[in-house]
Amino acid sequence: MKPGDVMQQYVWVDGKRVPFKARVVKPKDPKDYDPPQAEQELPESAAKGKQEPPKATESK
């Protein structure tokens, strides 16, 4: 899910199921929300901790 996406949900109102659209809101703290493109913006030193070892080591 991305911020701003509209999610179709159902809520029960007086015993009836009614469609309810909930907006996905981006958390105020950027650390709580980690989009895929954020990995490219991270410095290499920070990215190394998250990702697998560099491909150079695999080619040995």
ZIJO-V160267 format. One line per field, one symbol per residue. ss: DSSP state (H for helix, E for strand, L for the rest). burial: # if it has 24 or more other ideal C-beta (glycine too) atoms within 12 Angstrom, else .. A space follows every 50 residues. Layout:
# ZIJO-V160267
ss->???
burial->???
This chain:
# ZIJO-V160267
ss->LLLLLEEEEEEEELLEEEEEEEELLLLLLHHHLLLLLHHHHLLHHHHHHH LLLLHHHHLL
burial->.................................................. ..........
